[in-house]
Amino acid sequence: MFYLDHAATTPVRPEVREAMLPFLGERFGNPSSHHTVGEAAASVLSDARRRVAAVFGMRPADIVFTSGGTEADNLAVKGITIGTALLRGRGRSAPMHVITTPIEHEAVLASCGYLERVHGASITRLPVDATGLVAPADIAAALRPETALVSIGYANNEVGTVQDLGAIAAVTRAAGVALHVDAVQAAGWLPLADTGADAMSVAGHKIGAPPGIGVLAIRGRVPLEPLLHGGGQERERRSGTENVAGAVAIATALEIAERERLAAAARVGALRDRFTARVLALVPSSQLTGHPVRRLPSLASFTFAGTSGESVLLELERRGVVSSSGSACAAGSDEPSHVLLALGITPELAQTAVRFSFGHDFGAGDEERAAALLDAAADAVAASVTAIRSGP
């Protein structure tokens, strides 16, 4: 199997598996228990929190462990917006306004929809250009006195476009508005510290930890209303018995990813460029989506006019290549990608999209092999389409 769908999920790294294994067995304590077994677990959890904080350049108290990226995004978008409204209204909800874009992950967009429907919030969904970039000047123009949050994805999960966080953060900082950044795809490829973000979401399973653990790194000055109520864990921001094994796993995965990041980004980015150039040369119908330069080192996505993206994927899998048509969270949907539509791509062309996402182990020669297999798959689909159109 030639696995090229790391943007969907990554295999658990051996170092991560080894680090978390004791906490799935003999070291099983509840960190909230006031006895030696529980206190030992609490100590491990505290150490994991410190290690995660160091990667973000934040304080340990700024780290909230969640069940994954979706919960981290929900907690940020809903929690910051409602928390800010309650603070401004002195305990009563003040008017709410959130700024985002139409290319965000469903976890962000659905959270904004919830705030709109249930809390009467006003949501501004700023347009992006044909490459997926949002203009910082448009964010500045959209700000209002009641704006509670700007939520922007660091790097898009379908086309890989990387936003200018420095310029965006300068706008939000000047206005005194919190900036939440979905960094689920960026982790391991782009810096997580010193971005100017007030809150940042990551998911363990994108960086070599198992599913079921994520992080919301949020600065202490930012108001946050919890979504989960109960025992008051995570400094009363996310109740529920903590996942010690998961915390150890994501701390280990983040440390390894950060240690490897610069070298991996340079090496894989060069291979991605060669892969992209080869695909565009081999497959006449191919067109790169997203920004040609400001993009994740690990991701290349294309449309193939006159074909079917699903057919290309099936032909690729027959040849041992595993890739995807876009976000795994939208798998099974017959609708064209909301991201590609927002980039101005027609629904018909959007349904021909195929995404390739590489891991840190993507090596020299893999780009040629992947391009050749894609060429063969595209040829097979094109021949089938021609045969169908020719008729009996």
TIKENU-461043 format. One record per atom (N, C-alpha, C): x, y, z. Coordinates in steps of 0.02 Angstrom, whole numbers, padded with zeros to 5 digits, always signed. Layout:
REM TIKENU-461043
XYZ ...
This chain:
REM TIKENU-461043
+00042-00060+00000 +00000+00000+00000 +00044+00062+00000 +00027+00110-00045 +00062+00174-00050 +00015+00225-00020 +00024+00241+00044 -00024+00283+00081 -00008+00356+00073 -00052+00393+00038 -00043+00464+00025 -00104+00503+00048 -00127+00488+00109 -00186+00522+00137 -00173+00542+00209 -00113+00568+00222 -00094+00587+00290 -00134+00647+00316 -00165+00686+00272 -00207+00741+00295 -00270+00715+00329 -00290+00653+00313 -00348+00622+00345 -00329+00593+00413 -00276+00554+00414 -00250+00528+00477 -00181+00499+00464 -00143+00491+00517 -00075+00465+00512 -00069+00402+00555 -00023+00357+00538 -00012+00299+00582 +00019+00322+00648 +00004+00285+00701 +00033+00301+00766 +00108+00286+00764 +00147+00335+00785 +00219+00326+00784 +00240+00276+00838 +00291+00234+00823 +00313+00185+00874 +00333+00217+00940 +00365+00275+00937 +00386+00309+00999 +00325+00331+01040 +00273+00351+01005 +00212+00372+01039 +00177+00312+01071 +00173+00258+01034 +00142+00197+01060 +00178+00174+01123 +00244+00175+01121 +00283+00153+01178 +00273+00198+01239 +00269+00264+01226 +00262+00312+01280 +00194+00306+01315 +00141+00293+01277 +00074+00292+01307 +00055+00224+01335 +00088+00171+01313 +00068+00103+01331 +00061+00091+01406 +00108+00115+01449 +00100+00102+01521 +00035+00130+01550 +00008+00183+01519 -00051+00215+01546 -00116+00184+01519 -00107+00131+01479 -00164+00090+01459 -00164+00025+01497 -00116+00018+01544 -00110-00044+01582 -00101-00030+01656 -00040-00043+01680 -00029-00042+01753 -00033+00028+01783 -00021+00080+01744 -00024+00149+01771 -00091+00180+01750 -00143+00159+01783 -00212+00173+01761 -00247+00226+01802 -00212+00261+01846 -00245+00305+01895 -00285+00362+01865 -00335+00385+01904 -00376+00443+01887 -00341+00504+01916 -00322+00554+01875 -00286+00612+01901 -00323+00653+01953 -00389+00643+01957 -00428+00681+02006 -00433+00646+02074 -00408+00584+02077 -00412+00546+02140 -00357+00569+02189 -00377+00576+02253 -00330+00600+02303 -00298+00542+02341 -00261+00501+02304 -00221+00448+02335 -00159+00440+02292 -00114+00395+02311 -00050+00391+02277 -00057+00372+02203 -00104+00328+02187 -00113+00308+02117 -00138+00366+02075 -00186+00403+02102 -00212+00461+02067 -00161+00517+02063 -00124+00528+02117 -00074+00581+02116 -00018+00567+02067 -00002+00503+02058 +00049+00485+02008 +00023+00501+01938 -00041+00487+01925 -00070+00504+01860 -00073+00579+01850 -00089+00616+01902 -00092+00688+01898 -00024+00718+01881 +00028+00688+01909 +00096+00711+01895 +00114+00700+01821 +00095+00643+01794 +00108+00628+01724 +00069+00676+01679 +00006+00689+01697 -00035+00735+01658 -00005+00805+01659 +00019+00827+01717 +00050+00892+01723 +00112+00898+01680 +00151+00844+01679 +00212+00844+01637 +00194+00847+01563 +00142+00811+01542 +00120+00812+01472 +00096+00882+01454 +00061+00915+01499 +00036+00982+01487 +00095+01031+01477 +00146+01024+01519 +00205+01067+01514 +00240+01057+01447 +00246+00994+01426 +00280+00979+01362 +00241+01007+01302 +00176+01000+01304 +00134+01028+01250 +00140+01104+01249 +00137+01135+01307 +00141+01208+01310 +00206+01233+01280 +00261+01197+01291 +00326+01219+01265 +00325+01222+01189 +00290+01176+01156 +00286+01176+01083 +00248+01236+01058 +00196+01257+01095 +00156+01315+01075 +00186+01381+01099 +00237+01378+01140 +00264+01439+01169 +00216+01472+01217 +00178+01431+01252 +00128+01456+01300 +00143+01428+01369 +00101+01446+01417 +00107+01421+01485 +00069+01355+01492 +00090+01311+01536 +00052+01249+01547 -00021+01261+01562 -00036+01315+01598 -00106+01330+01615 -00148+01348+01554 -00115+01362+01497 -00151+01380+01436 -00174+01320+01396 -00155+01260+01417 -00167+01200+01378 -00229+01164+01403 -00277+01152+01358 -00338+01114+01373 -00337+01051+01330 -00336+00993+01362 -00340+00930+01325 -00412+00916+01306 -00423+00897+01243 -00490+00883+01218 -00491+00813+01186 -00548+00794+01158 -00554+00729+01126 -00529+00730+01054 -00509+00788+01029 -00485+00792+00960 -00491+00862+00933 -00477+00870+00868 -00480+00935+00837 -00550+00964+00833 -00599+00921+00821 -00668+00945+00817 -00691+00976+00883 -00678+00942+00938 -00697+00970+01003 -00657+01034+01017 -00593+01035+00999 -00552+01094+01011 -00580+01154+00972 -00601+01143+00910 -00630+01197+00870 -00697+01220+00899 -00738+01172+00919 -00803+01189+00950 -00793+01230+01013 -00747+01207+01056 -00735+01242+01118 -00710+01313+01105 -00666+01321+01056 -00640+01387+01041 -00694+01433+01013 -00729+01411+00962 -00777+01455+00928 -00836+01471+00974 -00866+01419+01003 -00924+01432+01046 -00902+01461+01113 -00849+01431+01142 -00828+01452+01210 -00803+01523+01213 -00761+01543+01165 -00735+01611+01166 -00790+01662+01151 -00832+01647+01101 -00885+01693+01082 -00934+01704+01139 -00958+01650+01168 -01006+01656+01224 -00973+01685+01285 -00912+01664+01300 -00876+01690+01358 -00864+01765+01352 -00847+01788+01293 -00836+01860+01282 -00901+01898+01289 -00956+01871+01261 -01021+01904+01266 -01044+01909+01338 -01032+01857+01378 -01052+01859+01449 -01009+01910+01487 -00946+01914+01470 -00902+01962+01504 -00923+02033+01487 -00936+02046+01423 -00955+02113+01403 -01023+02133+01431 -01067+02083+01438 -01133+02097+01465 -01137+02090+01540 -01078+02080+01572 -01074+02073+01645 -01121+02018+01671 -01115+01960+01639 -01154+01903+01660 -01215+01890+01618 -01235+01939+01580 -01290+01930+01532 -01260+01933+01462 -01287+01895+01417 -01258+01889+01350 -01265+01954+01311 -01208+01982+01290 -01207+02041+01247 -01210+02018+01174 -01221+02064+01126 -01222+02045+01056 -01157+02011+01035 -01163+01961+00992 -01105+01921+00971 -01094+01928+00896 -01030+01933+00876 -01012+01935+00806 -00948+01896+00797 -00947+01852+00747 -00889+01810+00731 -00870+01820+00658 -00806+01824+00645 -00781+01828+00576 -00744+01763+00559 -00761+01734+00502 -00727+01674+00479 -00726+01675+00403 -00712+01618+00371 -00714+01614+00298 -00754+01552+00279 -00776+01548+00216 -00816+01489+00195 -00774+01427+00181 -00708+01430+00188 -00666+01371+00173 -00643+01336+00237 -00670+01354+00294 -00648+01324+00357 -00674+01252+00362 -00643+01215+00409 -00665+01147+00424 -00737+01149+00449 -00772+01094+00438 -00842+01090+00459 -00851+01103+00534 -00800+01086+00574 -00806+01096+00647 -00812+01171+00663 -00778+01213+00625 -00783+01285+00635 -00848+01312+00605 -00863+01292+00544 -00923+01318+00510 -00987+01297+00546 -00990+01234+00569 -01050+01211+00604 -01057+01245+00672 -01000+01259+00705 -01003+01295+00769 -01029+01365+00759 -01008+01398+00704 -01033+01464+00688 -01108+01461+00674 -01129+01409+00637 -01200+01400+00624 -01241+01391+00687 -01213+01355+00735 -01247+01346+00799 -01255+01413+00835 -01202+01452+00837 -01206+01518+00870 -01258+01562+00837 -01263+01557+00772 -01311+01596+00733 -01383+01575+00749 -01395+01509+00748 -01462+01483+00758 -01486+01490+00829 -01443+01471+00876 -01465+01464+00946 -01455+01527+00987 -01401+01564+00972 -01385+01623+01013 -01395+01689+00976 -01418+01685+00914 -01431+01747+00877 -01368+01784+00857 -01312+01750+00855 -01249+01782+00837 -01249+01802+00763 -01212+01854+00748 -01201+01875+00679 -01135+01846+00655 -01136+01812+00599 -01076+01779+00572 -01058+01811+00506 -00997+01836+00500 -00971+01861+00437 -00925+01809+00407 -00943+01784+00349 -00902+01734+00314 -00868+01768+00255 -00807+01790+00266 -00772+01830+00217 -00752+01788+00157 -00758+01814+00097 -00737+01776+00038 -00660+01769+00036 -00638+01718+00002 -00567+01708-00011 -00555+01716-00086 -00491+01725-00105 -00477+01731-00176 -00473+01661-00208 -00455+01659-00271 -00456+01595-00308 -00404+01546-00283 -00356+01570-00242 -00305+01525-00214 -00321+01504-00143 -00374+01534-00114 -00393+01517-00045 -00369+01565+00008 -00340+01622-00012 -00316+01670+00038 -00371+01720+00056 -00374+01736+00121 -00418+01789+00144 -00375+01852+00153 -00401+01909+00135 -00363+01971+00140 -00368+01999+00211 -00311+02012+00244 -00313+02042+00311 -00352+02108+00311 -00349+02146+00256 -00386+02209+00252 -00461+02197+00255 -00484+02141+00227 -00555+02124+00230 -00576+02107+00302 -00531+02075+00339 -00546+02060+00409 -00552+02126+00448 -00505+02172+00436 -00506+02236+00470 -00571+02274+00455 -00593+02272+00392 -00654+02308+00373 -00716+02276+00402 -00714+02211+00417 -00773+02175+00443 -00781+02181+00518 -00730+02204+00553 -00733+02209+00626 -00787+02258+00649 -00820+02239+00704 -00872+02282+00734 -00858+02288+00809 -00891+02334+00842 -00882+02339+00915 -00901+02274+00951 -00949+02236+00923 -00972+02175+00956 -00934+02112+00932 -00883+02120+00890 -00845+02062+00866 -00810+02028+00925 -00824+01964+00935 -00795+01926+00990 -00737+01883+00968 -00737+01864+00904 -00687+01814+00882 -00677+01818+00807 -00614+01807+00787 -00597+01793+00717 -00569+01722+00717 -00598+01677+00677 -00576+01607+00674 -00555+01591+00603 -00490+01577+00594 -00461+01566+00528 -00418+01503+00530 -00421+01462+00479 -00379+01404+00474 -00308+01423+00453 -00259+01396+00488 -00189+01409+00472 -00173+01384+00402 -00190+01321+00388 -00179+01290+00323 -00240+01250+00305 -00266+01260+00245 -00328+01226+00226 -00319+01152+00217 -00366+01113+00242 -00360+01040+00241 -00372+01009+00173 -00401+01045+00126 -00415+01017+00060 -00367+01040+00006 -00348+01104+00007 -00304+01130-00046 -00235+01151-00020 -00227+01154+00047 -00162+01166+00076 -00140+01239+00080 -00182+01286+00060 -00163+01357+00063 -00149+01379+00134 -00093+01415+00143 -00072+01439+00209 -00087+01513+00214 -00124+01533+00265 -00142+01603+00274 -00084+01644+00303 -00087+01709+00292 -00037+01755+00320 -00057+01772+00391 -00039+01727+00437 -00061+01736+00507 -00032+01798+00538 +00030+01816+00521 +00061+01875+00550 +00020+01938+00536 -00001+01946+00473 -00040+02005+00455 -00110+02002+00486 -00140+01943+00488 -00206+01936+00519 -00203+01950+00593 -00152+01923+00627 -00144+01935+00699 -00133+02008+00714 -00098+02044+00671 -00087+02116+00682 -00154+02153+00681 -00200+02132+00637 -00266+02164+00633 -00306+02150+00697 -00309+02087+00718 -00350+02069+00777 -00320+02098+00841 -00253+02099+00844 -00221+02126+00904 -00236+02201+00911 -00233+02237+00856 -00247+02310+00858 -00319+02323+00879 -00365+02277+00861 -00435+02286+00878 -00453+02258+00946 -00407+02221+00977 -00422+02189+01041 -00471+02132+01035 -00471+02097+00979 -00516+02041+00966 -00476+01976+00966 -00504+01925+00996 -00469+01860+00999 -00464+01828+00930 -00407+01797+00917 -00395+01760+00855 -00387+01686+00870 -00433+01646+00843 -00427+01573+00848 -00402+01546+00782 -00354+01501+00786 -00324+01471+00726 -00332+01395+00729 -00365+01367+00679 -00368+01294+00672 -00302+01273+00640 -00259+01241+00680 -00192+01220+00657 -00188+01145+00650 -00244+01112+00641 -00245+01039+00638 -00200+01013+00581 -00204+01045+00522 -00162+01022+00466 -00092+01051+00470 -00084+01107+00503 -00019+01141+00505 +00031+01107+00552 +00006+01075+00604 +00050+01045+00654 +00099+00996+00621 +00162+01002+00638 +00213+00959+00609 +00244+00987+00546 +00214+01039+00517 +00239+01068+00454 +00253+01142+00460 +00216+01177+00503 +00223+01249+00511 +00233+01265+00585 +00265+01321+00602 +00276+01338+00673 +00211+01350+00709 +00207+01325+00771 +00147+01335+00812 +00158+01391+00863 +00219+01409+00877 +00234+01462+00925 +00243+01529+00888 +00230+01583+00924 +00242+01651+00899 +00204+01665+00834 +00143+01642+00829 +00102+01656+00770 +00057+01717+00780 +00049+01739+00842 +00003+01793+00857 -00067+01769+00874 -00078+01703+00871 -00144+01675+00887 -00156+01678+00962 -00219+01689+00981 -00239+01686+01052 -00262+01616+01071 -00284+01577+01022 -00306+01508+01034 -00290+01468+00972 -00270+01405+00982 -00249+01363+00926 -00271+01291+00939 -00300+01259+00888 -00324+01190+00894 -00278+01143+00856 -00264+01084+00886 -00228+01031+00851 -00261+00964+00868 -00248+00914+00825 -00275+00847+00835 -00218+00797+00834 -00218+00751+00882 -00163+00704+00888 -00155+00658+00828 -00210+00636+00798 -00205+00585+00746 -00177+00612+00681 -00166+00677+00676 -00134+00705+00616 -00057+00706+00623 -00031+00691+00682 +00041+00697+00693 +00072+00635+00725 +00038+00578+00719 +00066+00516+00743 +00044+00494+00811 -00007+00526+00840 -00040+00502+00901 -00106+00468+00880 -00138+00430+00924 -00201+00397+00904 -00259+00446+00903 -00314+00428+00870 -00374+00469+00874 -00398+00473+00946 -00436+00526+00961 -00466+00531+01028 -00431+00579+01074 -00380+00615+01049 -00346+00664+01091 -00330+00726+01048 -00343+00783+01076 -00327+00847+01043 -00309+00898+01095 -00294+00958+01072 -00274+01013+01116 -00306+01077+01092 -00332+01116+01138 -00345+01187+01126 -00295+01225+01169 -00249+01259+01137 -00202+01302+01173 -00232+01372+01172 -00249+01399+01230 -00284+01463+01233 -00255+01505+01290 -00237+01566+01273 -00205+01610+01322 -00254+01626+01378 -00227+01631+01439 -00268+01637+01498 -00312+01699+01500 -00292+01753+01464 -00331+01814+01465 -00395+01810+01423 -00402+01757+01382 -00459+01751+01337 -00518+01719+01373 -00576+01752+01375 -00634+01721+01407 -00654+01657+01372 -00673+01606+01411 -00692+01542+01382 -00747+01511+01424 -00806+01504+01394 -00862+01470+01425 -00857+01396+01409 -00856+01352+01458 -00849+01280+01443 -00910+01252+01407 -00897+01201+01368 -00952+01164+01335 -00973+01104+01377 -00925+01074+01412 -00938+01016+01453 -00933+01035+01527 -00986+01022+01564 -00989+01040+01635 -00989+00977+01678 -00960+00982+01735 -00957+00924+01780 -00908+00935+01836 -00855+00896+01837 -00808+00897+01892 -00758+00954+01892 -00758+00995+01840 -00715+01053+01839 -00642+01040+01819 -00630+00984+01786 -00562+00970+01764 -00539+01021+01712 -00474+01019+01696 -00444+01066+01648 -00458+01139+01668 -00448+01152+01733 -00458+01220+01760 -00528+01245+01745 -00578+01200+01750 -00649+01213+01741 -00666+01234+01670 -00623+01217+01622 -00638+01234+01552 -00662+01175+01511 -00651+01114+01539 -00673+01054+01502 -00678+00996+01552 -00738+00987+01580 -00747+00935+01630 -00746+00866+01599 -00728+00818+01641 -00723+00748+01619 -00656+00719+01640 -00657+00655+01657 -00594+00622+01677 -00543+00627+01621 -00484+00650+01637 -00433+00663+01586 -00405+00599+01556 -00389+00603+01493 -00359+00548+01455 -00283+00552+01463 -00257+00520+01514 -00186+00525+01529 -00144+00494+01473 -00163+00435+01450 -00126+00403+01395 -00127+00447+01333 -00184+00477+01318 -00189+00521+01260 -00146+00583+01268 -00145+00611+01329 -00105+00671+01341 -00031+00656+01331 -00009+00599+01356 +00061+00578+01346 +00075+00568+01272 +00027+00538+01237 +00035+00525+01166 +00042+00589+01126 -00002+00638+01138 +00002+00699+01098 +00062+00741+01117 +00082+00739+01180 +00142+00775+01200 +00203+00746+01164 +00208+00680+01162 +00264+00647+01129 +00263+00660+01054 +00204+00655+01023 +00198+00666+00951 +00215+00738+00932 +00191+00787+00972 +00206+00857+00958 +00281+00871+00964 +00313+00843+01014 +00385+00854+01023 +00423+00826+00963 +00407+00766+00942 +00442+00735+00885 +00428+00776+00822 +00365+00794+00811 +00347+00832+00751 +00384+00898+00748 +00388+00932+00805 +00423+00996+00807 +00498+00988+00796 +00525+00935+00824 +00597+00922+00816 +00615+00908+00743 +00570+00875+00707 +00582+00856+00637 +00557+00908+00587 +00520+00958+00611 +00481+01000+00567 +00521+01035+00512 +00572+01071+00529 +00608+01110+00479 +00638+01066+00424 +00671+01012+00444 +00702+00967+00394 +00649+00932+00352 +00595+00909+00385 +00543+00873+00349 +00507+00920+00300 +00492+00981+00322 +00457+01028+00278 +00498+01044+00216 +00563+01054+00225 +00606+01070+00168 +00611+01011+00119 +00621+00951+00147 +00630+00892+00105 +00566+00872+00069 +00511+00866+00108 +00447+00845+00079 +00420+00899+00032 +00431+00962+00050 +00407+01017+00007 +00440+01014-00062 +00504+00998-00064 +00539+00992-00128 +00512+00934-00169 +00498+00878-00135 +00469+00820-00169 +00399+00835-00194 +00361+00872-00154 +00293+00891-00175 +00296+00934-00238 +00344+00981-00241 +00350+01023-00300 +00365+00981-00362 +00409+00932-00354 +00426+00889-00411 +00366+00846-00432 +00330+00821-00382 +00270+00782-00395 +00219+00824-00433 +00207+00886-00410 +00159+00930-00442 +00178+00944-00514 +00241+00961-00524 +00264+00976-00593 +00256+00916-00638 +00270+00857-00612 +00265+00795-00651 +00193+00781-00669 +00147+00789-00621 +00076+00776-00635 +00050+00825-00687 +00066+00889-00680 +00042+00938-00728 +00069+00925-00798 +00130+00897-00803 +00159+00881-00868 +00129+00817-00898 +00115+00768-00855 +00091+00703-00879 +00017+00702-00895 -00023+00737-00855 -00096+00732-00861 -00124+00798-00888 -00140+00803-00951 -00162+00866-00981 -00222+00898-00947 -00266+00857-00919 -00327+00885-00888 -00316+00910-00817 -00256+00901-00790 -00245+00917-00719 -00236+00991-00707 -00261+01014-00650 -00253+01084-00630 -00243+01085-00555 -00189+01118-00532 -00175+01123-00461 -00226+01169-00428 -00249+01150-00370 -00294+01194-00331 -00257+01222-00271 -00280+01279-00247 -00247+01312-00192 -00191+01358-00216 -00156+01388-00168 -00103+01435-00185 -00042+01397-00212 -00011+01421-00265 +00046+01385-00293 +00109+01387-00250 +00115+01436-00206 +00175+01443-00164 +00159+01439-00090 +00110+01478-00067 +00091+01479+00004 +00047+01418+00019 +00079+01359+00024 +00041+01298+00035 +00081+01251+00080 +00046+01204+00110 +00078+01155+00152 +00131+01116+00112 +00189+01101+00142 +00239+01061+00107 +00214+00991+00091 +00163+00970+00125 +00142+00899+00123 +00081+00886+00080 +00056+00936+00045 -00009+00926+00012 -00010+00953-00059 -00037+00913-00105 -00048+00934-00174 -00117+00910-00194 -00157+00955-00221 -00225+00937-00240 -00239+00961-00311 -00277+00922-00347 -00289+00936-00418 -00362+00925-00436 -00383+00957-00489 -00444+00938-00523 -00424+00907-00590 -00467+00863-00616 -00454+00829-00680 -00516+00836-00724 -00517+00890-00763 -00576+00906-00804 -00595+00847-00849 -00660+00834-00852 -00685+00782-00896 -00682+00712-00867 -00661+00707-00804 -00659+00641-00772 -00703+00642-00710 -00698+00590-00671 -00731+00585-00606 -00678+00575-00553 -00677+00618-00502 -00628+00610-00449 -00632+00543-00415 -00693+00518-00404 -00702+00453-00373 -00675+00397-00417 -00684+00405-00482 -00657+00354-00528 -00581+00353-00527 -00551+00412-00524 -00478+00416-00519 -00454+00383-00455 -00489+00396-00400 -00471+00366-00336 -00475+00290-00338 -00528+00264-00370 -00535+00192-00375 -00479+00161-00418 -00461+00195-00472 -00407+00170-00514 -00340+00174-00477 -00331+00226-00437 -00270+00231-00397 -00266+00174-00347 -00323+00160-00313 -00322+00108-00263 -00310+00039-00294 -00333+00029-00355 -00318-00034-00391 -00243-00042-00401 -00208+00015-00403 -00136+00014-00412 -00098+00021-00346 -00135+00016-00290 -00104+00017-00225 -00095+00085-00193 -00123+00137-00224 -00115+00205-00198 -00178+00226-00160 -00170+00247-00098 -00225+00271-00057 -00221+00347-00052 -00271+00381-00078 -00276+00454-00073 -00349+00472-00061 -00368+00534-00073 -00438+00553-00058 -00460+00608-00105 -00525+00622-00103 -00553+00676-00142 -00557+00741-00103 -00539+00739-00040 -00541+00800+00002 -00546+00781+00075 -00584+00818+00113 -00588+00807+00185 -00620+00740+00202 -00588+00703+00247 -00617+00639+00269 -00682+00650+00307 -00690+00710+00336 -00752+00725+00373 -00812+00733+00328 -00800+00741+00262 -00855+00747+00215 -00862+00684+00171 -00826+00631+00191 -00828+00569+00151 -00899+00543+00146 -00916+00520+00086 -00983+00492+00075 -01032+00544+00049 -01013+00608+00051 -01058+00660+00026 -01054+00664-00050 -01112+00672-00082 -01115+00679-00155 -01107+00752-00176 -01106+00797-00126 -01101+00868-00141 -01029+00888-00157 -01019+00935-00203 -00951+00958-00216 -00923+00994-00155 -00857+00994-00149 -00823+01024-00092 -00841+01097-00082 -00861+01115-00021 -00875+01186-00007 -00813+01229-00014 -00755+01199-00002 -00692+01236-00009 -00680+01255-00082 -00686+01206-00127 -00674+01219-00198 -00725+01267-00227 -00788+01261-00205 -00839+01307-00229 -00822+01378-00207 -00797+01386-00147 -00779+01453-00122 -00720+01483-00160 -00679+01440-00191 -00624+01463-00232 -00646+01482-00303 -00710+01474-00316 -00737+01492-00382 -00735+01435-00432 -00721+01374-00410 -00720+01316-00454 -00792+01292-00464 -00810+01275-00524 -00878+01254-00539 -00894+01188-00503 -00957+01175-00488 -00975+01111-00456 -00952+01051-00495 -00958+01053-00562 -00939+00997-00604 -00864+00983-00598 -00823+01036-00601 -00751+01027-00596 -00731+01007-00526 -00765+01035-00476 -00749+01020-00406 -00757+00945-00392 -00803+00912-00426 -00814+00842-00414 -00762+00796-00446 -00712+00827-00480 -00657+00788-00508 -00595+00793-00464 -00601+00822-00405 -00542+00837-00363 -00512+00774-00332 -00445+00774-00328 -00409+00722-00292 -00354+00756-00251 -00347+00735-00188 -00297+00764-00143 -00245+00711-00125 -00181+00731-00128 -00126+00689-00106 -00092+00724-00048 -00084+00688+00008 -00051+00718+00066 +00001+00669+00092 +00061+00695+00104 +00120+00655+00118 +00139+00658+00191 +00172+00606+00214 +00198+00604+00282 +00272+00620+00284 +00299+00622+00345 +00370+00636+00353 +00414+00582+00321 +00385+00523+00307 +00424+00469+00278 +00422+00469+00201 +00390+00518+00171 +00389+00523+00098 +00460+00537+00074 +00486+00491+00032 +00557+00495+00015 +00572+00505-00058 +00636+00515-00073 +00658+00525-00142 +00637+00466-00186 +00608+00480-00243 +00583+00429-00288 +00509+00417-00279 +00483+00430-00219 +00411+00420-00208 +00370+00467-00251 +00396+00527-00264 +00358+00576-00303 +00350+00553-00375 +00403+00521-00404 +00400+00496-00472 +00352+00436-00476 +00357+00393-00426 +00313+00335-00425 +00240+00356-00420 +00225+00404-00376 +00156+00427-00367 +00130+00460-00430 +00171+00501-00462 +00150+00535-00523 +00137+00485-00579 +00179+00435-00586 +00170+00384-00638 +00106+00344-00627 +00092+00327-00565 +00032+00289-00550 -00031+00331-00561 -00026+00396-00544 -00083+00440-00557 -00094+00448-00632 -00041+00454-00671 -00047+00459-00744 -00083+00397-00772 -00063+00339-00748 -00094+00277-00771 -00168+00275-00752 -00183+00296-00690 -00253+00296-00667 -00295+00345-00707 -00268+00405-00720 -00305+00455-00759 -00316+00431-00830 -00266+00398-00859 -00274+00370-00927 -00329+00318-00929 -00332+00275-00878 -00383+00223-00876 -00453+00254-00870 -00460+00306-00830 -00524+00340-00823 -00544+00374-00888 -00495+00408-00919 -00509+00443-00981 -00531+00394-01036 -00498+00336-01039 -00517+00286-01089 -00587+00260-01076 -00604+00251-01013 -00672+00228-00996 -00724+00280-01015 -00709+00344-01002 -00756+00397-01018 -00766+00400-01094 -00711+00394-01131 -00715+00396-01205 -00757+00338-01231 -00747+00279-01202 -00785+00220-01224 -00859+00229-01211 -00876+00258-01153 -00947+00268-01136 -00978+00319-01183 -00941+00372-01199 -00968+00424-01242 -00975+00400-01314 -00931+00353-01334 -00933+00327-01402 -00994+00282-01413 -01014+00250-01358 -01072+00206-01362 -01056+00140-01396 -01106+00097-01402 -01096+00031-01434 -01083+00037-01509 
